[in-house]
Amino acid sequence: MLCRACHVHVRRDFPYCLRCGTLRKGASVAAFDAPILTWGDQRVPLQAATITIGREPDNDVVVDHPSVSRHHARITRTAEGFAVADLGSSNGTAVTPLGGRERELGSGETATLADATTIAVGDVDVRFEQPRSAAIGSRTQLRGTEHTMLGVAPAAGPDDAPTATEPLDARPRRRSGWALKDVPGNQGQWVLRSTRTNQYLTLDERDVFLWERLDGENSMRDLLFAYLEEYGELALPRIESTVRSFADAGLVRGLPGDVEEVGMWRRLGRALVKNLIRVELSIKGLDPFVERVYHRVGWRLFTPIAVFLLWILTLGGLVAFVRAGSERPLFDFGGAGWIGAVATFAGYLVATALHEGAHALAVKSYGRRVNRGGFLLMMGMPFAFVDTSDMWFGTSWSRIVVAVSGPLTTTGLAGAASVAAITVPDPRAAGICYTLAAGLYVNTLFNLIPLVPLDGYQALADALRTPRLKEEAKEYFSGGFLRDLRSRRRPGAKQIGLVVFAVASMICLYGMLAMSVMTWNSRVGGLLRANVPQPWLTLVVVAVVAVVIFPVWYPRARTLVRRWREGRSRRKEAPAEPATQAA
């Protein structure tokens, strides 16, 4: 259900739109708990239809502060929700929605209140919070630059922390500009976002335990013993890895090496490795553009009528595709020749753009952000993408909708092309439509295979409420499964599912590797064999294959080198055995 004012999805078990505060159609305000106003340690429920705010005792909400007028503002419950109006106060009233811009209210001017809106009553910030059930999840904890003193920074500001040379003596400190929230519907799962870099991290309760103690006072040694006291484990590698991931996302300062001088060759090496693993060409700042498109026309695609028509087109298109396949062979452009091939490729590019656009619009339909989008190259194969990481602040169902919106759009386009293939009289156009439909159906199947980290995997992980499905399957298959077999413990249904998923994922991975190598061999193999003599030909082919599958072998090689170095270091530090004297 979309909000009738801002066209963002509204929960049926919640009375208000969390984005704009508009009352859901058919909802009764009296049927839900009243919103509250909070400031300092004060919490006042808004139970009456009209609530006045001011310094005098005859107000419903008394804010005793010199900057607050005797009768400063009024909050009214209307058919559309709650609204605040300034009552001609001396120092004015301002409204700032969560993540939005401040708006000054003139005398008598009103503004609708959405969840987590800040009302500046003089110099006092009052927070308006709408009621929310446990099913929707707790509110986001925000720490932004509004809490940072601006101007000339002192020698040690709130984001600075002393850098230690001894790892256990380091005292990491959280930087300002972050948002933390538990994932609704997933017990013990959290998401942490850097509002500076828009990077996201999924956390469990142990990661959050560490995050809350990164105050610049606790050293890494303190974290180690606090973790031991809480969980009974001396888990230094995990603690170091977690804190380092915070630092890599720009969320933590004060780790050893933060200010070290990195040479030019090392910087070039790091950049080369990063681009060999994942070559990405992205466009940032897409959110305002997607926001305009959604509110002008995109929201109509999420109405019940539009969704119903899309499903009809999808199902009807499958019937039309089977019928068209019985009448014409694949890649038969009816005499169109190379023009047909170019037209099919252009149609595929347009469908890919619409596929990713559907993801972006689905994100906006839930009021979340689209940080960036573009193209990437993995294992030598191109992919388009839209960054939907902000959906981690939504529910599991909302993430499933965003994940399947792209494949559903592609099947709808394939259905339209299939219908055209059996209705268009021109054989050239019909051949192009049929070939395009076949390619789009293959693309949809590839996207929906949950063994590849694409749309199908994301939907399955959210449906199973296991955000780290791939990691859990890998960890259990490589360790826990063998321990269960050795101890003759029978794995449960979940453990068996993890093993099946891990094995199938490995088969799929190496299948993708083979397909990638064969694809590149078909593209450049003939050219190399015609122009490069032996033994250089073999060396070039090996180098090309190594570059294509770099994301697969590099992490494993790095792990082997690290283990070799650790073993060598232990052997050097081991005490020498005393020599035995001959009799």
Buried (B, 14 or more C-beta within 10 A) or exposed (E): BBBBBBBBBBBEEBBBBBBBBBBBEEBEBEEBEBBBBEBEEEEBEBEEEEBBBBBEEEBBBBBEEEBBBEBBBBBBBEEBBBBBBBBBBEBBBBBBBBBEEEEEBEEEEBBBBBBBBBBBBBEBBBBBBBBBEEEBBEBBEBBEEEEBEEEEEEEEEBBBBEBBEEBBEBBBBBBBBBBBBBBBBBEEBBBBBBBBEBBBBBBBEBBBBBBEBBEBEBBBBEBBEBBEEEEEEEBBEBBBEBBBBBBEBBBBBBBBEBEEEEEEEEEEEEEEEEEBBEEBEBEEEBBEEBBEBBEEEBBEBBEEEEEEEBBEBBEBBBEBBEEBBEEBEEEBBBEBEEEBBEBBEEBBEEBBEBBBBBBBBBBBBBBBBBBBBBBBBBBBEEBBBBBBBBBBBBBBBBBBBBBBBBBBBBBBBBBBBBBBBBEBEEBBBBBBBBBBBBBBBEBBEBBBBBBBEBBBBBBBBBBBEBBEBBEBBBBBBEEBBEEBEEEEEEBEEEBEBBBEBBEBBBEBBEEBBEEBBEBBBEEEBEEBEEEBEEEEBEEEBEEBBEEBBBBBEBEEEEEEEEEEEEEEEEEEEEEEEEEEEEE
